[in-house]
């Protein structure tokens, strides 16, 4: 069954329509799971049908030598499968129903043991009845070919603009579907960067901004948000509780919702996104989100970043935080090669990647060096095409949790 479905998913439209609900059937076999992971990479990269030959080549070139014989045999079996539309559609429908029933049963057990809220069970049971007609589902698969509509939804219609004009010139607005991440060495100012930019996004956002925090203590992050929003130091912040809180709320601070937990799970994120319909999602740090397992760490991380990209497509822009490896220590301009704990899995899924460099030069203690190592964003009318992969030095102001342009 899994082999039949795998061949069926080589078709791009089939993959888009069914993959989210049947991915779990490949998890029982690590070789099948690896082949499915490779197919996902190819689909996401090329956005078209994938031939059997392309899949086989990609799998065998990227796999470990010890696994080649097993994978070759599985791939050969895939090629021989019958994927008659009527048969495979019925098969997938049966798989989907069983999977939904299993999830409801599992959730009911967890509710009875006090490990889940009853509301979580209600969401699952509601989803059992949430169906679309085939025609609605098919029409939703296609991208508009209306040129004016394309212009309005990309370059003309601004998304969330950055506080740093440097980033507006290099990246432009963040819009639904955009997923990217920042990375830097520890103690560089990643959370301060987020606080500085997110408080500016909050003044523009229509819905909530969900900040999933599993790194620094949540209360400290919230204080930085107050400082960044109001551009004041802690002494000034403590000087007038009532007035400062009022100003923070009036400027949009109440839109920023921090979920602070060391064990944030993908199901929790999906639940909040579905219920709150956010304008922006932040992960600090994305690599630590639970609910993804694999024998190889790079594949586990790849699955997380694929999932984050899908969140961006479905709901809103997503910004993640990652670490730079030891190669980035004391380095001014970071590149994709400096991203920690990944080969190309993380980088492949992002629309944009921003490295924040910091040198050991004492005269540059408050200087940070921004380098765009990947940029697939459409930009805005005032974005500079020559700066799409630009480098720019900015200033960090730790006492007010702000980043500032220098020129």
N, C-alpha and C positions, 0 to 999 in steps of 0.2 A: 504493500500500500504506500509506504513512504517513498519508494522508488518511483512509483507511478506519479505521485504528486510532485516530486522533485522535477521530473521531466515536464510535467504540465506547467510548472512555474517558470520555465525558460521563456514562456510567452510573457511579455511585459505587462499587458493588461491583466492576465491571470494573476501575476505576482502582486500587482497593486491591489486587486480585488480581494485576494484570499490570504496573503501571507501573514497578516497580523493575527489571524484567528487559528492558524494551523502550525505555526512555528514550533510549538512544543513537541510535535510528533517526531522531530529530528533529534531531540535531546536525549533519547534513550541509547543512541549509538554515536560515539565521538567522531567516527569517520564521516557518517552522514551529516552530523552537525557541522563539521568542517566544510563539507561540500556546499551545504546550504549557506554557510557564512560567506564562502567565496562567491556564490551566486548573488547574494545580497550586495556584496561589494561591486560586482559587475553591473548589476541593475542600477544601483545608485549612481555609478560613475557615468554610464552611457545612456541611461534613460530610454532603452529600446529592448527589443527581443534579443536574447542571448542564444547563440547557436551551441549545440552540444560540443562541437570542436573547441569553441572559445572557452567554455567552462572547463573542459578536460585539460586544456593547456594551462589555464590559470591555476587550477588546483595542483597539477603535478609540478609546475615550476615553483610554486610557493610552499609546498609541503615539505616536511622533513623526510630525509632519505629513507629512513626506516619504515615510513608509512606508505611509500609509493606503490608497492605491490597490492596492498589491501585497497587503497584508493582506486587504483587502476581497475581492479576487478569490480568494485562498486560502480564506477563510472560506466564500464561496459554493460553492466546490468541495467543501469538507467537508460542507456541508448536503446535497449530492446523492449522497453515498456510500451504497452498500448495505452494511449491517452485519448481515446474516443470521448468527445465532449460530453455526451449524455452520461456515460459511465462515470467519468471522473468528477463531474459536477455533483452527481448523487453521492459519490464517495466522500467528497469534501463536505457536503452538507451534513452527512452523517457524523463525520469527524467533529465538525463545529458544534453540533448539538451535544455530543457526548462530552466535549471539553467544557461547554457552558454548564452542563449538569454537574460535572465533576467540581467545577469552581464553586457552584452554589452549595454542594454537599460539604465541601471543605470549609467554606465560610460559615455554614451553619454549625459545624463542629467547633470552630474557633469562637463563635458567639456563645455557644453553650458553655464553653470553658473559660469565658471571660477575657479572651485574648483579642476579640474584635467587638466593635460596636454593632448594635442591631441595624443601624443605618447603612453600614457597609453591605449587609445582606440584602437590604431593600434595593440598593443600587444594582446589584447583580441580578436580582429577580426582575427588575424593571428592564434591564438590558435583554432579557430573554424574549420580551415582547416587542422590542424596538427593531422593526424590520423596515426595509425599503423595497419598493418595487424594482424589478430588474431594469426597467427603463430609467428610473431615477438614478440608480446606481451606475448605469452605463454612461448617462449624460454627465455625471459628475467626474468622469475619468479624463475628460478632455480639457486641454488648455484653450482659452479663448484665442481666436485669430483676428479679433477686432483690434486694429492698430491703435485707435484712440484709447480704447480700454486698457491696452497694454501700457501705453504712455502714462495714463492717469494712475495706474496701479504701481508703477515703478518710479521713474525719474521725476515726474511732475508732482505726485502725491508724496509729501515728506512723511517720514516715519518719526521715530524718536531721534532727536538731534543730540549730539554730544555737548558736554560743557566745554571740552577742549576744542577750539576751532581747528587745531592741528588734525584731529580725527575727523571733523566734518570735511576738511579738504581731502584727506586720504581715503576715508571709508564712506562718508556720507551717512544718511539715515539708516537706522535699523527698522526693518519691516517684518511682517509675518512671513515665516519661512526662512528667515536668516538665523543661522546658528554659527557661533564662533566662540573662541576662547582666548583668554589672556594667560600668559605663563611667565614665570620669573623664579628666581632663587628665593629661598626663605628670607624673611626680614627685608624684603625689597620694597614693600608697600602695595601689595596686591589688594588687600581689603580696603586700604585707604583710597586706592584708585576706584574701586567699586563704589565706595561711599560718595566720593566726589561726583561720579557720573550718574549714579542711580538717583541721587537727590535732585539732579537736574532733569532726568527722565520723568521723575514723579510730577514735576510741574507741567508736563505735557500729556501724561497718560490719562486715558479715560477709565480704565479698569485698574484693579490692584496689581501691584508688582510683588510677585512671590519670590522671596529670598530663602533658599534652602541652605542652611548653615550647618556644616558638620566639622568646621575647622576651629576658628577662634570662639571664645565664649560669647554667647548671643547678646548679653547685656552690654559688653564692650562694643560690639558691632553697632548696637542701637545708639550708644553714646556718640560714636563716630558719625552716624547719620545726622544726629542733632547738630554736631559741630559743622559738618559739611553743608547742610542745608542753610544754616544761619551764618556760616563763615566766621565763627567765634571760637575762642579757646575755652578750656574747661572752667577757668576762673570766671569768665564772662557768662558761661552757661549756668553755673551755680548761683549767680548773683540775682537772678529773677526767675524762679521756677515757672510761675504762672504765665508771665509775658512770653518767655521763650517757648514754652509748650504751645501756646496759642499761635505764635508766629510759625512754628514748625508745622502745625496742622493746617493752617491757612495756605501754606505754600505747597501742600500736597503730601506731607509726611505721613498722613494717616493712610495713604494708599500703599505704603511699603509694609508688607507683612513678612516678618522673619519667623521661619519655622526652624527652631534650634534643636538639633538632635544628632547624636553621634551615630545613629543607626537609621538614617533616612532610607526608606525602601521605595522602589519604583512604583509600587501599587499606591502608596501614600501620595506620591507626586501626581500620579494620574488622577487620583480622586480629587485633590485640590484643584487641579487644572480644569477638570470637567465641571466641577461645581462653581468655581469662582470666575472662570473665563478671563484670565489675566491679560494684561497688556505687555508684560515682560516677565520672564523667569530667569532667576539667577541661581547658579550652583557654586557654592564655595565649600567643598570642592567636588567636582563631578566624579572623579575617579573613585570616591568612597561610597557612592550610592549602592545600596544593597539590592539583591534580586538578580544578579548576573553571576554565573559560574562558568568556568571553563578550565581545562587542564593547562592551557597556556595563558599567561597573564596578558599578553598583547591581544589575544582574541577576546578575552573578557572585557578589556578596555574598549576594544573595537565595537563590541555589542552595546556597551553603554553609550558610546558616542553616536552610533546609528540611532539608538532610541531617542537621544536628545535632539537629533536632527528631525525625527518624526514629530516630536513635541512642537518644535518650531513651525513645522508645516501645518500642523493641526490647530495650534492655538495662537502663538505669538513669538516674537524674537526670543532666543535663548542665549544667555551669556554664561560660559563656564569658566572656572579657574582651574589651572593645572600648574604643576611644578616644572621648573627647568632642572635638568640633570646637572651633574658635577661639571660638565663641559661649559656650562654657562656662568660659573663662578667668576666674578670680577670682570665679566665680559660686557663690553659696551653695547654692541649690536647683536641680539640673539637671533638665531635662525631656526627653522623647523627641526634641524638636527639636534638642537639643544632641548627639545621636549623630552621630559622624563618618562621612562617606563613604556615606551611605544616604539615600534618600527615605523610603520606608516599608517597604522589603524586609526589613530586619533586624527592625524592631519588630513586624511582622506575625506573625512566626514564634514569638516568645517568649511563654511563659506568664507570666513576670515580668521586670521590668527595674528595676535598682537603679542610680541615679546617686549618685556620691560627689563632693560639692562641697567646694571649698577656697577660702577667701577670701585676699586679700593683707594682711589685718589682722594685724599682728605679735602682737597679744594672742590671736589664734586659731591660732597656729602649729601646735598639736597638736589642734585641733578639726577634725573631718570631719562633713559634713552629709549624711545619708542621706535620699534621696527615692525613694519607690516610684512610678514613673510608669506601670507596668502590673502588674496582679496578677489572674491567673485561677486561682490555686491555691485548693484547698478549705480550707486552714488546719487548725488543730487545735482541740481543745476549749477551750484557753486563748488562742486568737487573738482579737484585738479587731476586730470588724467595722468599727468607726469608724476603724481605723488601716490599712485595706487599701491605701490610697494615702497613707499617712502620711509625715510628715517628722520626723526626729529627729537631734539632734546627739550625736555620740559622741566618744570620745578615742582618738587613735592613740598608741601607745607604740613608737616605732621601735627602741629599744634591746632590746626583748624581742619584737618582731614580733607585737604583739597590738593588737587593737581592744577598747575597754572601754565598757560602758554608763556613762552619767553619772547617770541616774536610772531 
